[in-house]
Amino acid sequence: ERERRQRRTFVHHRRRQEDDREGPKKEGQGRSRREGGHRVEEGGEMMDEVASAAAMRALWGGLVVVSPPPKKEDPKTTTPLYLGSTYLYEAEAFVVRATESEVVLTATIFHPHGGGQPCDFGTIATTSGVFVVSDVRRVDAVVVHSGLWQGASAASGARASMRVDAKRRDSCARLHSAGHAIDAAMDRAGCELVPAKGYHFPDGGAYVEYDGRVEDTASLVASLNDHLAHIIREDTPVLTTTDVVGLRVVTIAGKSCPCGGTHVESTKQLLAVTVTKAKHKAKRLRISYSVGGS
């Protein structure tokens, strides 16, 4: 029965990744999509490309450099270097196109908004100026960085040095991984509700939701916190693989699901995860949580 439920859940995962690829939702809209086992609000389609050694064609000054595109040709994909390593805070690529408010590169370490996770912030520096990145979105397979230039915009083919805000990246990765760890803790607590929605933002309101209800939410909160403490102490590696149909699959504490977000490398790096509340919302159970430690 459990294997049947797991297969059904993976079918949900597959469908959840095929939701909208529209722009950001307007305030008040109930737009959402599914990814990583949960329906997630706002954001484009999940990256199904995994940064590979072949795509990272050369190393220059210790930073990844991706060969520039042919002149006058706009590539249809941006190599997602952020999928290769959460802790790749600096790298180099080449400018595909740049305007006063947008930059597209051959590759990027900036995680785009989506998948229940906010985008990275940081800078893109060229010889002509520095572009301060305040938003990142995926449009089809191209990652678009939005922000403002300090100095002149860059020409196509210019070498660009990227740097993400490491503190924000680490915070988002821990929050996202913590949401997956709660999935594993739910299994260990004997609660087999189907994951439905996730919000892994560093604004104090992180939560995951599950289809269904439980009788005793207080006991569930206590049980989840016990299991989460064990999961962190176990210090198990976070595994990232690609399944037979090309989906990127993240496994945390034995719980696997398709996901395009950034994650910690082991459960010990979560430091501390606390379920703060469990409440029912319509036909769903919402688990609110926080991450702590230093």
Order of alpha helices (4+ residues) and beta strands (2+ residues): alpha-beta-beta-beta-beta-beta-beta-beta-beta-beta-beta-beta-beta-alpha-beta-beta-alpha-beta-beta-beta-beta-beta
